Amino acid sequence: VRAKLMPIQTLETDYLIVGAGAMGMAFADVLFTENPKAELIIVDRQAKPGGHWNNAYPYVALHQPAAFYGVNSEKLGRGGGDLASGAEILAYYERVMHRFLESGRVRFLPMSDYQQDGRIISTVNSEASIEVRVACKVVDATFMNVQVPSVTKPKYSVDADVALVPPNDLPKISKPWARYNVIGAGKTGMDAILFLLDKGVDPDKIQWITPNDAWLWERAPLQPGLAMHAFLQQLDAIKNSVSVDALFLALEQSGSVCRIDTENLPVKWRCATIDRAELENLRKIKNVVRQGRVQSISTTEISLDEGAIPTDAQTLHIDCTADGLARREPQPIFEPGKITLQSVFMCQQVLSAAILAHLEQLKLSDDERNKLCKPVPHPEYKQDYATGLIASFQNLLNITPHMPVWLRKSRLYLMHHEPLHRYIWGSLKVQRSMSATKASVEKMIA
């Protein structure tokens, strides 16, 4: 006998937010806090809020201060330069979601998939279907498409007998391996190496496959109360540099950025942030393979773009190649009935989402909002640093007349933590130097 289909449930809301990750929660928080009449539905494929943090490796932590992360209305971490752990972040988002739900104005639909026709289908019960009628807008908080290795298959082929694990499995190791082969040059690969070193693995037993070297942000200047000086210093360096490489060398000299191998000029810029102790530990790894990306791994050989290297059954391979924040083609942020959340300040996604939520509530047209705030795609190459930073500050200059007090009070804004006199002075300096800095960038990129 065929099972009877469950009737489609109909719900009504002002905003339907697709994605309960960092950007979705930051956007929802501003609407929830600033518009006491707004009703929200938040839908997510995960069982709990927090997005990619639910699948991250257990030793993960923020690489910039928790003072700048989370949602506007609730502090995260212990203040200062504290870096919240993954577990702390997930607990934080649960508290925020609980506060939303207690109000009666927010519904959370976990383990559910949003369909483009406006329906929501349960991921555990295909017959459970909800139709949502949205009075204002559908908010796509999934566009950034954050990926982590534990739920992303590697793009290279792997023989069945090869020992390959995601970084999540490192704390589960029950026997010592002769060698550890970390695949991936990004922050995840760095964290895997630092975890192994912290647990006493000899640096000589670690091999690191890095297709491309990247410039890294130094964490020390990116602290509450110091960020304004750091960014003004970076804008001055942009204005005074004649090439991209000269710019990064100047920034390195001033302590704004760093590189692991000082013999190579990196080609990448992904906003990864480390401190001096981490940098010195990563420099202990001498067996670094720079022969492009991995194409395949057999029981005896790793094939790369530019050659091959041996491997064996006594080697544990750690896959850290998932592209956490891939660069995507920008989309219009504000459209009739839809908002596509994107970064509007380089590598500051939660601040961006909060700004867009506040913009949505101002008496402006979608065209006016889009002119004020343009997407700043996640950077990939060193050329993206200067263009991304200039675009970010131009967005801030554009929106400040519409939200001067709000921006100053936003805890997610790096400059929020500056003394008022320095905040005003720094803002004026940015405004006065923007024209010359833009001209310098155009010459540099050309």
C-alpha positions in Angstrom: 0.0 0.0 0.0 1.4 3.4 -1.0 2.1 5.7 1.9 -0.1 8.7 2.1 1.8 11.9 1.3 2.0 14.5 4.1 0.2 17.8 3.3 2.4 20.8 2.4 2.7 23.1 5.4 2.5 26.9 4.6 4.4 29.4 6.6 4.6 33.2 6.2 7.6 35.4 7.1 9.2 38.8 6.4 12.6 37.4 5.6 13.7 33.9 4.7 17.4 33.4 5.3 19.0 30.5 3.6 22.0 29.4 5.6 22.7 29.6 9.4 26.4 30.0 9.0 28.4 33.1 10.1 27.1 35.5 7.4 23.5 34.3 7.8 23.6 34.7 11.5 25.2 38.1 11.4 22.6 39.3 8.9 19.7 37.8 10.9 21.0 39.4 14.2 20.9 42.9 12.8 17.4 42.5 11.4 16.2 40.8 14.7 17.8 43.5 16.9 17.0 46.6 14.9 13.5 45.8 13.6 11.4 44.4 16.6 8.5 43.7 14.2 10.5 41.6 11.7 9.7 37.9 11.5 12.4 35.6 10.2 12.7 32.0 9.0 16.3 30.6 8.9 16.8 27.3 7.0 20.0 25.2 7.0 21.1 21.8 5.9 23.1 21.3 9.2 21.4 20.2 12.4 22.8 23.2 14.3 23.7 26.8 13.5 27.3 27.6 12.7 27.7 26.6 9.1 31.1 25.2 8.2 32.2 25.3 11.9 30.1 22.2 12.4 32.5 20.3 10.0 35.8 21.9 10.9 38.7 20.0 12.5 38.5 19.9 16.3 41.6 22.0 16.9 40.4 24.9 14.7 40.3 28.4 16.0 39.8 31.9 14.6 42.9 33.4 13.1 41.8 37.0 13.8 40.5 38.2 17.2 37.1 37.1 18.4 36.4 40.7 19.2 35.6 41.2 15.4 33.7 37.9 14.9 30.2 36.6 15.4 27.1 38.8 15.6 26.8 42.5 16.4 24.6 42.1 19.5 26.6 39.6 21.5 30.3 39.5 22.4 32.5 36.5 21.5 35.6 35.4 23.4 37.4 36.9 26.4 38.3 40.2 24.8 41.6 41.6 23.5 43.4 39.3 21.1 41.6 36.2 22.2 41.1 33.6 19.4 37.9 31.6 20.0 38.1 27.9 19.4 35.7 26.0 17.1 33.8 24.6 20.1 33.4 28.0 21.6 32.1 29.4 18.3 29.5 26.6 17.9 28.3 27.2 21.5 28.1 30.9 20.8 25.9 30.4 17.8 23.6 28.1 19.7 23.2 30.8 22.4 22.4 33.4 19.7 19.9 31.1 18.0 18.2 30.3 21.3 17.7 34.0 21.9 16.2 34.3 18.5 13.8 31.5 19.0 12.7 32.6 22.5 11.4 35.8 21.0 8.8 33.9 18.9 9.7 36.0 15.9 12.2 33.5 14.5 11.8 30.0 13.2 14.8 27.7 12.6 14.4 24.8 10.2 17.5 22.7 10.5 18.4 19.7 8.3 16.3 21.2 5.6 17.0 22.1 2.0 15.6 25.3 0.3 14.3 24.7 -3.2 14.3 27.5 -5.8 10.5 27.3 -6.1 10.1 28.5 -2.6 9.6 25.1 -0.9 11.7 23.7 1.9 12.3 19.9 2.0 13.5 18.0 5.1 16.8 16.2 4.4 15.7 13.3 6.6 12.1 13.1 5.5 11.4 13.7 1.8 7.7 13.8 2.4 7.9 16.7 4.8 7.5 19.8 2.7 7.0 23.5 3.7 6.0 26.3 1.4 7.2 29.7 2.6 5.5 33.0 1.6 8.0 35.8 1.9 6.7 39.3 2.4 10.1 41.1 1.9 13.1 39.1 0.7 14.8 35.8 0.4 18.4 36.2 1.7 21.0 33.8 0.2 23.7 33.3 2.8 25.2 30.4 1.0 26.8 32.2 -1.9 30.3 32.3 -0.4 30.2 28.4 -0.4 32.7 27.8 2.4 34.2 24.3 2.0 36.2 22.2 4.5 38.1 19.0 3.8 36.0 16.7 6.0 33.0 17.0 3.6 34.8 17.8 0.4 36.4 15.1 -1.8 39.9 15.8 -3.0 40.2 16.7 -6.7 42.9 14.1 -7.3 42.6 10.4 -7.5 43.7 8.1 -4.6 44.4 4.4 -4.7 42.3 2.4 -2.2 45.3 1.3 -0.1 46.7 4.8 0.4 46.3 6.2 4.0 44.6 9.5 3.3 42.7 11.4 6.0 41.2 14.9 6.5 42.7 17.1 9.2 39.8 16.2 11.4 41.2 12.8 11.9 44.6 13.8 13.3 43.5 13.8 16.9 42.3 10.2 16.4 45.7 8.8 15.4 46.4 5.7 17.4 49.9 4.8 16.1 53.0 6.8 15.1 53.6 7.0 11.3 57.1 7.1 9.8 56.1 10.2 7.8 53.3 12.7 7.6 52.5 14.3 4.2 50.4 17.5 4.5 48.8 18.4 1.2 47.7 22.0 0.8 49.3 25.4 1.3 46.4 27.2 2.9 45.6 28.0 6.5 44.1 24.4 7.0 47.5 22.9 5.9 49.3 25.3 8.3 47.0 24.3 11.2 47.6 20.6 10.5 51.4 21.1 10.6 51.2 23.2 13.8 49.0 20.5 15.4 51.5 17.8 14.5 54.5 19.8 15.8 52.6 20.7 19.0 52.1 17.0 19.6 55.8 16.3 19.3 56.2 15.1 15.8 59.7 15.7 14.5 59.7 18.4 11.8 61.9 16.2 9.6 59.1 13.6 9.5 56.7 16.1 7.9 56.5 16.8 4.2 54.5 19.7 2.9 53.1 19.9 -0.6 52.5 23.6 -1.4 51.5 24.4 -5.0 51.9 28.1 -4.4 53.4 30.3 -1.6 51.2 33.0 -0.1 51.7 36.3 1.7 50.2 36.2 5.2 48.8 38.8 7.4 50.8 39.3 10.7 48.3 39.0 13.6 50.0 41.4 15.9 48.8 44.6 14.2 45.3 43.3 13.7 44.3 43.8 17.3 41.5 45.8 18.9 42.7 49.4 19.2 45.5 48.9 16.7 43.7 48.1 13.4 43.3 51.7 12.4 47.0 52.4 12.5 47.7 49.1 10.6 45.3 49.8 7.8 46.5 53.4 7.4 50.0 52.1 7.2 48.9 49.7 4.5 47.1 52.4 2.5 50.3 54.6 2.7 52.4 51.6 1.4 50.0 51.2 -1.5 50.2 54.9 -2.4 54.0 54.8 -2.3 54.6 51.5 -4.2 55.4 51.1 -7.9 54.7 47.4 -8.2 52.8 44.6 -6.4 56.0 42.9 -5.2 57.5 46.2 -4.0 54.3 46.8 -2.0 54.5 43.5 -0.2 58.1 43.9 0.5 57.4 47.3 2.1 54.5 45.7 4.1 56.8 43.0 5.2 59.4 45.5 6.4 56.7 47.3 8.4 55.5 44.1 10.0 52.1 44.1 8.3 52.6 40.9 6.3 55.0 37.9 6.3 56.0 34.9 4.3 57.2 31.5 5.4 60.0 31.2 2.8 61.9 34.4 2.5 63.7 33.1 -0.6 60.5 33.1 -2.6 58.2 35.9 -3.6 54.7 34.5 -3.1 52.1 34.7 -5.8 49.0 34.2 -3.6 47.1 36.4 -1.1 44.2 34.7 0.8 44.1 36.8 4.0 45.4 33.9 6.2 46.7 35.4 9.5 49.4 34.0 11.7 51.6 35.1 14.6 55.4 35.1 14.9 55.5 31.9 16.9 53.4 30.0 14.3 55.6 31.4 11.5 58.8 30.2 13.2 57.3 26.7 13.7 56.2 26.5 10.1 59.7 27.4 9.0 61.0 24.3 10.7 59.5 22.2 7.9 62.4 21.8 5.4 60.9 19.2 3.2 58.6 21.4 1.1 57.5 20.2 -2.3 56.7 23.0 -4.9 55.8 21.0 -8.0 52.2 22.2 -8.5 49.0 20.5 -7.4 48.6 16.8 -6.7 47.1 14.8 -9.6 47.0 11.3 -8.1 48.4 9.3 -5.2 49.3 5.6 -5.5 50.8 3.3 -3.0 54.3 4.2 -4.3 54.1 7.6 -5.9 52.5 11.1 -5.7 52.0 12.6 -9.2 52.0 16.4 -9.4 51.7 19.0 -12.1 55.4 19.2 -12.5 56.8 15.8 -11.6 56.4 13.0 -9.1 57.7 12.1 -5.6 57.8 8.8 -3.8 55.5 7.7 -1.0 54.9 4.4 0.8 52.6 2.5 3.2 54.3 4.1 6.2 53.2 7.6 5.3 50.0 9.2 6.4 48.7 11.7 3.9 46.6 14.6 5.2 44.3 16.2 2.7 43.9 20.0 3.3 43.1 21.0 -0.3 39.4 22.1 0.0 39.1 25.7 -1.1 37.6 27.3 2.0 36.6 30.5 0.3 36.9 30.3 -3.4 36.8 33.5 -5.5 33.4 33.7 -7.1 32.1 36.0 -9.8 30.3 38.9 -8.0 26.5 39.1 -8.2 24.1 42.0 -7.6 23.7 42.1 -3.8 20.2 43.7 -3.7 17.5 42.6 -6.1 13.7 42.7 -6.0 12.7 40.0 -3.5 16.3 38.8 -3.0 19.6 39.6 -1.3 22.8 37.7 -2.1 25.2 38.1 0.8 28.8 38.8 -0.3 31.8 40.4 1.3 31.9 44.2 1.0 35.1 44.5 3.1 38.0 42.3 2.2 38.0 39.1 4.2 35.5 40.5 6.8 32.4 38.4 6.0 30.4 38.9 9.2 30.9 42.6 9.2 29.8 42.7 5.5 26.6 40.7 6.3 25.8 43.1 9.2 26.3 46.2 7.0 24.0 44.7 4.3 21.3 44.0 6.9 21.4 47.6 8.1 21.4 48.9 4.5 18.3 46.8 3.8 16.5 48.8 6.5 17.4 52.2 5.3 15.0 54.1 3.0 16.9 53.4 -0.2 16.2 51.6 -3.4 18.0 48.4 -4.3 19.9 50.3 -7.0 21.0 52.9 -4.5 22.1 50.2 -2.1 24.1 48.4 -4.8 25.9 51.7 -5.8 26.9 52.3 -2.1 28.2 48.8 -1.5 29.9 46.7 -4.2 31.0 43.1 -3.7 34.6 42.6 -2.8 35.4 39.0 -4.0 37.6 36.9 -1.8 41.2 37.5 -2.9 43.2 34.8 -4.6 46.4 36.4 -6.0 48.8 39.1 -4.7 47.3 41.6 -7.2 44.0 41.2 -5.3 45.3 42.7 -2.1 45.5 46.3 -3.2 42.4 46.3 -5.3 40.4 44.6 -2.6 41.5 46.9 0.2 40.8 50.0 -1.9 37.3 48.7 -2.8 36.7 47.9 0.8 37.5 51.4 2.0 35.6 53.0 -0.8 32.5 51.0 0.3 33.0 52.3 3.9 33.4 55.9 2.6 30.2 55.5 0.6 28.1 54.1 3.5 29.4 56.2 6.3 27.1 59.2 5.6 24.1 56.9 5.8 25.2 55.1 9.0 27.9 57.0 10.9 26.8 56.1 14.4 25.8 52.5 13.5 29.2 51.8 12.0 31.1 53.3 14.9 29.1 51.2 17.4 29.4 47.9 15.4 31.6 45.5 17.3 32.3 43.6 14.1 34.0 46.7 12.6 37.7 46.5 13.2 37.9 50.3 13.8 35.1 50.2 16.4 37.7 49.5 19.1 39.7 52.7 18.5 39.5 55.7 20.7 37.0 58.2 19.3 39.6 60.9 18.4 41.8 58.4 16.6 38.7 56.9 14.8 37.7 60.4 13.5 41.3 61.3 12.5 41.9 58.0 10.8 38.6 58.2 8.9 39.4 61.7 7.6 42.9 60.5 6.5 41.4 57.6 4.5 39.0 60.0 2.8 41.7 62.5 1.9 44.2 59.9 0.6 41.7 57.8 -1.4 42.1 59.5 -4.7 45.9 59.3 -4.8 45.8 55.7 -3.5 43.4 54.6 -6.2 45.7 56.2 -8.9 48.6 54.3 -7.5 46.8 51.0 -7.6 45.8 51.6 -11.2 49.4 52.2 -12.2 50.6 49.2 -10.1 48.2 46.7 -11.6 48.8 48.1 -15.1 
